[in-house]
Amino acid sequence: MRDPRDIVDIEGLRTPDGQPHDRRAHGPQPSKPFLMIWFRCCSTYGRLPKSADGLSYSGRCPKCLAKLEVPVGEGGTNRRMFEAE
């Protein structure tokens, strides 16, 4: 059972009439496309979100911040996991 003392009220997360804002009430949010990358440089996983123009996926290694940009190919692929050196 939840303890009411565990509730945290964060300002700005209320509707104009003062009720708590329920994000679930608006239905599931659409997922944003991304690629999962195994960064071999630091032996860690990271995500590359798709750019706003839809032409590439770009991001950085979460540990060493090496930059990576992956262009979207003509035919595309169903794979979502890749390795980067």
C-alpha positions as CSV (number, residue, x, y, z in Angstrom):
1,M,0.0,0.0,0.0
2,R,1.3,3.4,-0.9
3,D,2.2,5.9,1.8
4,P,0.7,9.3,1.1
5,R,3.9,10.9,2.4
6,D,5.6,9.5,-0.7
7,I,3.6,11.8,-3.0
8,V,5.6,14.7,-4.5
9,D,3.8,17.7,-5.9
10,I,5.8,19.2,-8.7
11,E,4.7,22.7,-9.7
12,G,3.6,23.0,-13.3
13,L,2.2,19.4,-13.4
14,R,-1.3,20.5,-12.7
15,T,-4.2,21.4,-15.0
16,P,-5.5,25.0,-15.0
17,D,-8.3,24.0,-12.6
18,G,-5.6,22.7,-10.1
19,Q,-6.1,19.0,-10.7
20,P,-3.0,16.7,-11.1
21,H,-2.0,16.3,-14.8
22,D,-2.5,12.7,-15.9
23,R,-0.3,11.9,-18.9
24,R,-2.0,8.5,-19.3
25,A,-5.3,10.2,-19.9
26,H,-4.2,11.2,-23.4
27,G,-3.4,7.7,-24.5
28,P,-0.1,6.2,-25.4
29,Q,2.5,8.6,-26.7
30,P,4.0,7.7,-30.2
31,S,7.5,6.4,-29.9
32,K,10.2,8.3,-31.6
33,P,12.5,6.3,-34.0
34,F,16.0,5.5,-32.8
35,L,18.9,3.1,-33.4
36,M,20.5,1.2,-30.5
37,I,24.3,1.3,-30.9
38,W,27.0,-0.8,-29.2
39,F,29.8,1.7,-28.8
40,R,32.9,-0.5,-28.9
41,C,35.1,2.4,-27.8
42,C,33.7,2.3,-24.3
43,S,31.8,-1.1,-24.3
44,T,28.5,0.6,-23.7
45,Y,25.1,0.9,-25.4
46,G,23.5,4.2,-26.5
47,R,20.6,5.4,-28.5
48,L,20.7,7.6,-31.6
49,P,17.5,9.5,-32.2
50,K,16.3,10.2,-35.8
51,S,16.9,13.8,-36.9
52,A,14.0,16.2,-37.5
53,D,14.5,16.0,-41.3
54,G,14.5,12.2,-41.2
55,L,17.7,11.9,-43.2
56,S,20.0,10.5,-40.4
57,Y,20.4,9.3,-36.8
58,S,22.9,11.1,-34.7
59,G,24.2,11.2,-31.2
60,R,27.3,10.6,-29.0
61,C,28.8,7.8,-27.0
62,P,27.5,8.1,-23.5
63,K,30.9,7.7,-21.9
64,C,33.6,9.4,-24.2
65,L,31.1,11.6,-26.2
66,A,32.5,10.4,-29.5
67,K,30.1,11.7,-32.2
68,L,28.3,9.4,-34.5
69,E,26.0,10.1,-37.4
70,V,24.3,7.3,-39.4
71,P,22.6,8.3,-42.7
72,V,19.2,6.7,-43.6
73,G,19.7,4.5,-46.7
74,E,17.6,4.3,-49.8
75,G,16.1,0.9,-49.0
76,G,16.3,1.1,-45.2
77,T,16.6,-1.9,-42.9
78,N,14.6,-3.6,-40.2
79,R,17.6,-3.8,-37.9
80,R,17.6,-1.5,-34.9
81,M,20.9,-2.6,-33.3
82,F,24.3,-1.8,-34.7
83,E,28.0,-1.6,-33.6
84,A,30.2,1.5,-33.9
85,E,34.0,1.5,-33.6
